[in-house]
């Protein structure tokens, strides 16, 4: 909270750290520290990591992440992605895991977690059980503005190589949750912004490396970044912060 009426939420995503420093010839552990140190300067009220904390599901990757986050960004919460090993994730990051929802202080905004991870698949899927769980959570928050948080994107971003791995029933989910104001996701390794009906859709860049926009294949770009959401007088604004490495 700054100036009495401003709350900053940072969305950081897809650090893809492993039991070695390098993934796809990128020093991902170094990039994680660069981004976290940059975020620390903002003094945000909340930092949400939207999945793929680990690239290989290794114990060492989660230990390294846990140690760095506790040192630099103790007010962080995390969700898992398709690269994460759920059991190891919970073992080391359970105390940091985003619960069913987070109410932003001094506002009517709530961040609500949606699980899109389908075990064994790169693409996402929301089960009927999960959808009903989220609907029940949101029913308890009916007087609040909902920002939905998931790893996978729910609506195409327009890059064919990425949209192959979308949440396969994402449009149905958005239709069922049409009262949501904002949806934020990771997974796509770049910054995207679009709308579906009255829902604003934001995807965060990766902390490790990007996938080039409008590409038919997977082409890497080496810049890194994160998303900043400012809630001022109950109004949410968005900015992507890029860091050149």
N, C-alpha and C positions, 0 to 999 in steps of 0.2 A: 504494500500500500504506500503510495506516494502522494503528497499534496492533499491528503485527506479524502480524495475521491477517485484516485487512479489505482487500478490493480493490474499488474502485468503477469500474464501467463505466457510461458515459453513452451513451444512444442519442438522438441528435438527428436530425431528419428534415425533408425537404421545405422547404428555405429558399426555393426558387423565385426566386432572384435573376435579374436580366435586364440588358440593356444600358441600361435606365432604372431609376431608383430605385423606381418604383411599379409594382406588379402588382395588378390588381383594386382600385385606389385604396388600396393598402396600401404603406407605405414598407418594402419587404421587406429592403433592405440595412440599414436602421436596426434592424429587428427581429433580423436575423442578429447584429449586433454586441451587442445587448442580451442575447440568449440566450447567446452565446459568453462574454461577460463574466461572466454569472451562473454558467455552468458552470466557468469558471476558478477561482472561489472555492472550489469543491469539491475542487480538486486531484485529479481522477480519474486512475486508472491508465491508462484507455483511453477514448477517445471514438469512437463509430462513427456516421457519418452515413449514414442508410439511403435515400439516393437523392433524385432530383429536386433536385439541387444547383442546376441552372439551370432557369428556366422556358422559355427560348427557345433554349438551346443556343449562345448567343453567346460569343465569345472573351472579351469584357469581363466577363461574369458569372463565368467560371471564374478569370480573373485576380484579380478582386475577392475571390472566395472564398479562393483560394490565399494571397493576401497577408494576409487577416484571420486565417486559421487558423494560419499560420506564426507570426503575432505573438501570438495569444492561446492557442491549443490545439495545440502542436506534436506532441503524442502522439495525433493523430487518424488514423483510417483511414476510407475512404469507399467506397461502392458506388454504382453508377449506377441511375437510375430511368427510367421511360418518357418523361419530358420531356427527359432528358439526351441530348446528341449524343455518341455513344460515342467518335468520333475526337477531338473537341475535349476531351472529358473526359479521355481517356488522355493527350493532349498536355500538359495542364496539371496533372493530378492523379495521374499514374501513380505517383509516389513515395509518395503517400498511400493508394493503393488497397489495400483489404483483400485479402490473398492467399487461398489455399484455406482456411486456418484460422488462428486465433490461440489459443495456449495461455495461459491465465491463470496467472501465476506463483503458486507455493505452493498450488496447488489442482488438482483433476482436471477442471476445466471447460475446454472448448474452444468457441470461436465459429467456426462453419463457414458460409462464404458459399454461397448458392444463387441462381443467376441466373434471375429470373422475367420478364425483359424480353423481350417479343416485338416486334421492330422494326416500327414503324408502327402499333402498337396501344396503346390505353390500358389494356386488361386485360392480365393476365399469363398466361404459359404456361411450363411447364417441359418442355423437350425430353427425349427418352429419353437422348440423349447427355449432357445436363447431369445428369440423375438418376443415371446410371451413374457419372459423374465424382464426384458427391457421395458415393455409396455407397462408392466406392473410398477416398475421403479418410477417411470415417468408419471404414472397416475398419482403417485404420492407427491410429485413435484408440479402439479398441474398449474399452479400460479406462477411458475418460474420459466425463464427462457432456457431452452435446452441446447447445449452444444454436445453433439454425439461424437464419441472418440473411438476410433478403431484402427487396426493396423492396415487392412486392405482398403482400397478405394471402393466406393459403392457405385460410382458412375464413371463412364469412360473419360479419360483425360485427353484423348485424341492422339496418343502415340501408340501405334499398332502393337509394337513389341511389348509394351507394358500392359495394354488393355487385354492381352491374351490371358493375363493373370489377375483379372479383376475379381471382385466378389460376384460369383455367377448369378446370384439372385438379388443383387444390390438394388436394382430399380424397384423390385417388389418390396424390399425392406424400406426404402425411402417413401414409397406410397403408403405403407402401413404406419410410418412415423412422420407423417406429413406436417405435424405440429412442430417439429424440430426447426430451430432457427439456423443452426450452423452444424456442419459435419467436418471434422478434421481427421486426416489419415496420414499414414506413412507409405511404405512399400514401393512407391513409384520412383524414388530417388531423383526428385526434382520438385520445383515449386510450381503448382498449378492452382488456378482459381476459376471456378465456374459456378453456375447456379442450376438447380433442378427445381422447377416450380418456384416455390418461395424459399428454398433452402440454399444457403451459401455453402459451397464446397471448397475446402482448402486442403491441399496436400503439401507436406513439408519436404524440403530437400534432405538428402542423406548427410550424416556427419562424416561419412567415409569417402564417398565418390558419387557422381551423378550418372544417370543414363540420359543420353542426349535426346532432347525433345524432337518429335516429328521424324523419328528414325524407324525404319522397317526392321532393323536389327538392334542388338545391344551394343551401343557405342559409349565408352566411358569418357567422362569429363572429370577433371581433378579438383574443381572447386568444391567447397563444402559450405554448409550453412544451416539455418534453423528459422523457424517462424516465431514471430512475436505478436501476441494479441493483447491489446490494451483495452481495458474496460473502464470507461470514464463516463460518469453520470448515467450508468446502466447501458451505455452504447459500446459495442465491440468493434474495434478496428484491427486491421491485419497489415503486417509488414514482414517481408522475407529479408533476412540479414545474410548476405553472402560474404564469405571469407576466402580470399585467394591464397592458395598454398604453393 
